[in-house]
Amino acid sequence: MSTSDTDLTDLIMWRRHLHTMPEVSGEEHQTAAEVVRFLQASSPDEIVTGLGGTGVAAVFNGREPGPTVLFRAELDALPIAEVTEVAHRSKITGKGHMCGHDGHMAMVAGLSRAFRRERPASGRVILLFQPAEETGAGAAAVIADPAFKALKPDFAFSLHNIPGLPLGHSWIKSGPVNCASCGLRIALTGKTAHASSPESGTSPAPAIAELIPALTALRKGHIETEDLVLTTVTHVAVGEPTFGVAPGDAELWVTLRTVSDDGMSELREAAEGLARNLAEKHQLGVSFSYHDEFRHCRNNEQAVDIIRRAMDKEDLPHSTGQMFKFSEDFGRFGDAAKSAMFFIGAGENQPALHNPDYDFPDALIPIGGRIFLRIAKELLG
């Protein structure tokens, strides 16, 4: 199994085409249609569409029975306006592939060319293009879809590019690799009043002033020692933008982040407890809602060993990496399969992920593809 120079040229052109047409989480209809069009040229044994919303899976059956191996890429882009001057820059105002999911799609889609020429010796390969990774909703929706239950992978693999790491150098480790995180929206409700008589109302402003430092004080630990607890206030709104009305309601948005799912449960309880105590103190109503919920991502040891062997046989540099503070919903696939994600360097001088001047380096496409193909060879022959 291999990809050719012609394949690589096509994949680079296709990746750049995807880059021009970014769609954010839950809206990836045109991207999914483009993925289906590309995959159909390789005549997979089955293409499943609509997985978890807009997800797509291509199935390549082996010649003999064996395990099912899944390789995942992400469909979605970000609500970030691109500021690059590349010819393939985004054509969609306010949206851009600022995380490299266009490149991840090219790597996984490239596998279809190899399996078109030669099916796996055994088992089957699933090329999954998952929606809504950026919001944490996509993996859960895919796994809950009855059509996914029929696919039932034994192993699941994915990667993410990492700016700041030398181009093509990979990090891989067993155990936790990405934090659990969620967005907590705290709504406080009091009573408005005329600005000349604030005492006749109940303002949430004093509670907000106490709540921000109290939430910040929950921070502790370090990512290096894997005991990190991090709270980041991302948005505050108190009342309406007017000078004549003392506020009667407020919202505070905070991102909660921990190394483990168990730690997240404790942090949620602590954050809600602070808000309830302050609401009671200031005679306010309080309610909570959760958004962008990510479980922690934990790599299976056997799956990690398979990735390391693949990198060694391809003579590609790798080392034991660190855990990352950012979240990834790929961890949910660990409930259904032996799963592992590795991280591959996008270059030491590459703009950071989610920066408006980020653009995925095309030189990574053949490297990621080689690793994935070697993993398939190791498991399926």
Residue pairs with C-beta under 8 A, 6 or more apart in sequence:
1 114
1 115
1 117
1 118
1 120
1 373
1 376
1 377
2 114
2 117
2 373
3 11
3 110
3 111
3 113
3 114
3 366
3 369
3 373
4 113
7 110
7 113
7 114
8 110
8 365
8 366
11 106
11 107
11 109
11 110
11 365
11 369
12 106
12 362
12 365
14 38
14 106
14 109
15 102
15 103
15 105
15 106
15 360
15 362
15 365
16 87
16 88
16 102
16 362
17 34
17 88
18 31
18 34
18 97
18 102
18 105
18 106
19 88
19 89
19 90
19 97
19 102
19 359
19 360
20 88
20 89
20 90
20 91
21 30
21 31
21 34
21 90
21 91
21 92
22 31
22 77
22 78
22 90
22 92
22 95
22 96
22 97
22 102
23 29
23 30
23 31
23 75
23 76
23 77
23 92
23 95
24 76
24 77
24 78
24 79
24 95
24 134
25 76
25 131
25 132
25 133
25 134
25 135
25 137
25 138
26 53
26 54
26 76
26 131
26 132
26 135
26 137
27 54
27 76
28 53
28 54
28 75
28 76
28 131
28 132
29 54
31 54
31 75
31 76
31 105
32 49
32 54
32 55
32 56
32 75
32 129
32 131
35 56
35 75
35 105
35 109
35 129
36 47
36 49
36 56
38 109
38 112
39 47
39 56
39 58
39 109
39 112
39 127
40 47
41 112
41 116
42 58
42 112
42 113
42 115
42 116
43 116
44 58
44 59
44 60
44 112
44 115
44 127
45 59
45 60
45 61
45 124
46 57
46 58
46 59
47 56
47 57
47 58
47 59
48 56
48 57
48 58
48 59
48 147
48 151
49 55
49 56
50 145
50 147
51 57
51 128
51 130
51 131
51 141
51 142
51 145
51 147
51 148
52 130
52 131
52 132
52 138
52 139
52 140
52 141
52 142
52 143
52 144
52 145
52 148
53 131
53 132
53 138
53 141
54 75
54 131
55 75
55 128
55 129
55 130
55 131
55 138
55 141
55 142
55 145
56 75
56 128
56 129
57 126
57 127
57 128
57 129
57 148
57 151
58 112
58 126
58 127
59 124
59 125
59 126
59 151
60 112
60 115
60 119
60 120
60 124
60 125
60 127
61 119
61 120
61 124
62 119
62 120
62 121
62 122
62 123
62 124
62 125
62 380
62 381
63 119
63 120
63 121
63 122
64 121
64 122
64 123
65 122
65 123
66 120
66 121
66 122
66 123
66 124
66 379
66 380
66 381
67 122
67 123
67 154
67 155
67 379
67 380
68 123
68 124
68 125
68 126
68 151
68 152
68 153
68 154
68 155
69 123
69 124
69 125
69 126
69 153
69 154
69 155
69 156
69 157
69 375
69 376
69 379
69 380
70 125
70 126
70 127
70 128
70 151
70 153
70 155
70 156
70 157
70 333
70 337
71 108
71 111
71 125
71 126
71 127
71 128
71 156
71 157
71 158
71 372
71 375
71 376
72 108
72 128
72 129
72 130
72 156
72 157
72 158
72 330
72 333
73 101
73 104
73 105
73 107
73 108
73 109
73 127
73 128
73 129
73 130
73 158
74 99
74 101
74 104
74 105
74 129
74 130
74 131
74 133
74 134
74 138
75 101
75 105
75 129
75 130
75 131
75 132
75 133
75 138
76 101
76 131
76 132
76 133
76 134
76 138
77 90
77 95
77 96
77 97
77 98
77 99
77 101
77 102
77 134
78 95
78 96
78 97
78 98
78 99
78 134
78 354
79 94
79 95
80 94
80 95
80 96
80 98
80 354
80 356
81 90
81 93
81 94
81 95
81 96
81 356
82 89
82 90
82 96
82 98
82 356
82 357
83 356
83 357
84 356
84 357
84 358
84 359
86 359
89 96
90 96
90 97
96 356
97 360
98 353
98 354
98 355
98 356
98 358
99 134
99 353
99 354
99 358
100 160
100 161
100 346
100 353
100 358
100 360
101 133
102 360
103 161
103 360
103 361
103 362
103 364
103 365
103 368
104 158
104 159
104 160
104 161
104 368
105 129
106 365
107 159
107 364
107 365
107 368
107 369
107 372
108 127
108 128
108 129
108 372
109 127
109 129
110 365
110 366
110 369
111 125
111 127
111 369
111 372
111 373
111 376
112 127
114 369
114 373
115 125
120 376
120 380
120 381
121 380
121 381
122 380
122 381
123 154
123 379
123 380
124 380
125 376
125 380
126 151
126 153
128 142
130 138
130 139
130 142
131 138
131 141
131 142
132 138
132 141
133 139
133 328
133 329
133 330
135 291
135 292
136 181
136 182
136 292
136 293
136 294
136 327
136 329
137 292
137 293
137 329
138 329
139 329
139 330
139 331
139 332
139 333
140 329
140 332
142 148
143 332
143 333
143 335
143 336
152 336
153 333
153 336
153 337
154 337
154 338
155 303
155 306
155 337
155 338
155 339
155 379
156 303
156 330
156 333
156 334
156 336
156 337
156 338
156 339
156 340
157 303
157 307
157 339
157 340
157 341
157 372
157 375
158 330
158 333
158 339
158 341
159 170
159 341
159 342
159 343
159 344
159 368
159 371
159 372
160 328
160 341
160 343
160 344
161 343
161 344
161 345
161 346
161 353
161 360
161 361
161 364
162 171
162 343
162 344
162 345
162 346
162 353
163 345
163 346
163 347
163 350
163 351
163 352
163 353
163 358
164 345
164 346
164 348
164 350
164 352
165 171
165 343
165 344
165 345
165 346
165 347
165 348
166 317
166 345
166 347
166 348
167 345
167 346
167 347
167 348
167 361
167 363
167 364
168 316
168 317
168 344
168 345
168 363
168 364
168 367
169 317
169 318
169 319
169 344
169 345
170 311
170 316
170 317
170 318
170 319
170 321
170 342
170 343
170 344
170 345
170 371
171 318
171 319
171 320
171 321
171 322
171 342
171 343
171 344
172 299
172 304
172 307
172 308
172 311
172 318
172 320
172 321
172 340
172 342
172 343
173 299
173 304
173 320
173 321
173 322
173 323
174 299
174 300
174 301
174 304
174 340
175 298
175 299
175 301
176 226
176 259
176 260
176 296
176 297
176 298
176 299
176 323
177 297
177 298
177 299
177 321
177 323
177 324
177 328
177 341
177 343
178 294
178 296
178 297
178 323
178 324
178 326
178 327
178 328
178 330
178 331
178 341
179 223
179 228
179 230
179 257
179 258
179 259
179 294
179 296
179 323
179 324
179 325
179 326
179 327
180 257
180 258
180 259
180 260
180 261
180 263
180 264
180 294
180 295
180 296
180 327
181 255
181 256
181 257
181 258
181 264
181 292
181 293
181 294
181 327
182 255
182 256
182 264
182 268
182 290
182 291
182 292
182 293
182 294
183 234
183 253
183 254
183 255
183 256
183 290
183 291
183 292
183 293
184 253
184 254
184 255
184 256
184 268
184 271
184 272
184 288
184 289
184 290
184 291
185 251
185 252
185 253
185 288
185 289
185 290
185 291
186 211
186 251
186 252
186 253
186 254
186 271
186 275
186 286
186 287
186 288
187 249
187 250
187 251
187 286
187 287
187 288
187 289
188 204
188 207
188 208
188 249
188 250
188 251
188 252
188 275
188 279
188 284
188 285
188 286
189 204
189 248
189 249
189 284
189 285
189 286
189 287
190 201
190 202
190 203
190 204
190 247
190 248
190 249
190 282
190 283
190 284
190 285
191 201
191 202
191 248
192 201
192 239
192 245
192 246
192 247
192 248
193 199
193 200
193 201
193 203
193 245
193 246
193 248
194 200
194 244
194 245
194 246
195 243
195 244
195 245
195 246
197 246
198 246
201 246
201 248
202 248
202 282
202 283
202 284
203 239
203 246
203 247
203 248
204 238
204 247
204 248
204 249
204 250
204 282
204 284
205 238
205 239
205 247
205 250
206 282
207 250
207 278
207 279
207 281
207 282
207 284
208 236
208 238
208 250
208 252
210 278
211 252
211 274
211 275
211 278
212 233
212 236
212 252
214 274
214 278
215 231
215 233
215 252
215 254
215 271
215 274
216 231
216 233
218 229
218 231
218 267
218 270
218 271
218 274
219 229
219 230
219 231
220 227
220 228
220 229
221 227
221 228
221 229
221 259
222 228
223 259
223 322
223 323
223 324
223 325
224 322
226 259
226 323
227 259
228 257
228 258
228 259
228 325
229 257
229 258
229 263
229 267
230 255
230 256
230 257
230 258
230 325
231 254
231 255
231 256
231 257
231 267
231 271
232 254
232 255
232 257
233 252
233 253
233 254
234 253
234 254
234 255
235 251
235 252
235 253
236 250
236 251
236 252
236 253
237 250
237 251
238 247
238 250
239 245
239 246
239 247
239 248
239 249
239 250
240 247
254 271
255 292
256 264
256 267
256 268
256 271
257 325
257 327
258 264
258 266
258 267
258 296
259 296
259 323
260 296
261 295
261 296
264 296
268 290
272 288
275 286
275 288
276 286
278 284
279 285
279 286
294 327
294 328
294 329
294 331
295 329
295 331
295 332
296 327
296 331
297 327
297 328
297 329
297 330
297 331
297 334
297 341
298 331
298 334
299 339
299 340
299 341
300 334
300 338
300 339
300 340
302 338
303 338
303 339
303 340
304 340
306 340
306 375
306 378
306 379
307 340
307 342
307 371
307 375
308 318
309 378
310 371
310 374
310 375
310 377
310 378
311 317
311 318
311 371
311 374
313 374
313 378
314 370
314 371
314 374
316 367
316 370
316 371
318 342
321 342
321 343
324 343
326 353
328 341
330 339
330 341
331 339
333 339
342 371
344 364
344 367
344 368
344 371
346 360
346 361
346 364
347 361
350 358
350 361
351 357
351 358
351 359
352 358
